[in-house]
């Protein structure tokens, strides 16, 4: 992945500032289990609350150069450039989100969250939250290595910010309140697939404007999207698949919607609620 140029001014490095509790030491298995529970629509605290706290390792000193956080800053800046331009083309004004780096746990406007939940977007404070330890999980546990796989994760969460600015998130939330469990899950899947499509749309525009995509990069993103599909996770944890419990979409769906955004580059093609 070819990334250069500016760094975002919207990254908040909250690592090592005493926010929340650290993830259990050596607890990658617990983190994966809680993440799977979350992705399947359950409450990850049922897992994480059973684990004792222990240090995960000292974070980088504030202000110290650190390649992974620098990479995150560059990717976020690239999403800012892309979405500002796309919104202008549609007669709208884009509001840049902030991205919070944390270690172990963090308090957001959406509540307390631990690393085991994975990266997330909080619509109440317009912030993306990520513990960089997730990238190790992505590489080692989900077998989705590569810098473009990591960029896809950020672009997906920024996709949720786009949905929030467009009012889609509020519409879905209201519809979910009027739906039963199965209907609410189906709406959640459509919301997540649209964020995947928006991640692909970012890749399309970023590559044409700044030539960021190298051979193999799109395969990395597709592999990452597929690795965290509900069907693959359920098969790995339960041994069987329950489609009506999906909250993020199947591996095939997630890959297909990312590809659709990447190949079209148009927001209109990302309407998962009419497809």
Number of C-alpha atoms within 10 A of each C-alpha: 17 12 15 13 9 12 16 21 13 16 22 16 16 16 21 18 11 13 14 16 17 21 24 19 14 12 17 18 13 18 24 20 18 25 25 23 21 18 22 22 16 14 15 21 16 11 16 22 10 9 15 11 15 13 12 16 13 9 12 13 10 12 7 8 10 11 9 13 16 14 17 22 19 21 24 26 20 25 24 20 18 21 23 16 16 20 15 11 10 9 9 13 14 19 14 21 20 20 24 20 20 26 26 25 22 23 13 16 11 12 8 10 20 25 26 30 24 24 22 19 25 17 19 10 12 20 24 23 26 27 22 20 16 22 22 15 19 21 15 12 15 17 13 25 19 19 17 25 24 24 22 25 23 23 25 26 25 30 27 26 26 23 20 18 17 13 11 15 18 14 12 17 14 12 14 18 11 10 14 11 12 15 16 19 22 20 21 21 23 21 24 21 29 26 28 35 33 33 28 32 30 28 31 22 24 21 18 11 11 14 14 18 17 11 8 11 20 20 16 20 28 24 20 26 27 23 22 21 22 28 24 18 23 22 12 12 13 10 10 12 16 12 15 11 21 22 25 26 27 23 20 16 19 28 24 19 27 28 24 19 26 22 15 16 22 18 15 9 18 23 15 17 12 7 7
